[in-house]
């Protein structure tokens, strides 16, 4: 899934799109997050939320924001 920048959010290189990675496997989410976020900036550490067993976000070295989310309902 992807989306463009939100209304009222100023455009900067990279924020014109964000990507979402959804998996039912928490270990896969952790591996992808830890590997890809090494060369970027972590915006929200992986953690359990009210909507997900495992959620986190980071901005990669190209300025693209990624959200990783456990897709299975709690």
N, C-alpha and C positions, 0 to 999 in steps of 0.2 A: 504494500500500500504506500502511496505517497500523497503529499499535498503541497500546495503552494504557500507562500507567506500569508500569515493571518492579517486581516484588516487592521490598520493602524500601526502595523509593525514595519519599521523602516527597512528598506531593502539594503542588504549588504551582500557582498559576494558570498554565495553559498547558501543564504537563507531563503532563496527563491524556491527551494524544494526541501522536503524532509522525507526520509525513508523509514519504514517500519519493518522490523524482522519479527515474525511471530512463529513460535514453536511450542509444541506440547512437551518438550524435553528441557528441563531446567539446566541440565549439564551442558547441552548444546548452546543454550543462551549464554551461560557463563563463559564457555570457551570462545564463542564469537565475540562477546563483549570484551573480554580480557585481551584477546589477540588484537582486535581492530582498534580498541581505544588507546593502545600503547602509543600510537603515533598521532593521537588527537587529544582532545580535552574532555574529561568526564564532566557532564552536566548534572547527572543524578546517578549516584552509585546504585548498583543492582540491589533491590530490596523487595520485600513483600509489601503489597499495597492492598487497599480494600477491593480493587478490581483485578488484581493479578498476584499469582504466587511469586512471580519474579519479573520485575520491571526496572529498566534503567535507560539512560540516554547519554549520548556523547556526540561531540562534533569532530568529524574526521579532519585529516590534514588538508583537505580541499575546502573545508568550511561547510560541509554537508552535515546536517543533524540526523542522527540515527536514533530511533526508539526501539528497544528490544522488549518483547512482552511475551509472557507465558500465555498461550492461547486457550488453555483448558480452564473451564469454569471452576471456581473454588467450591 
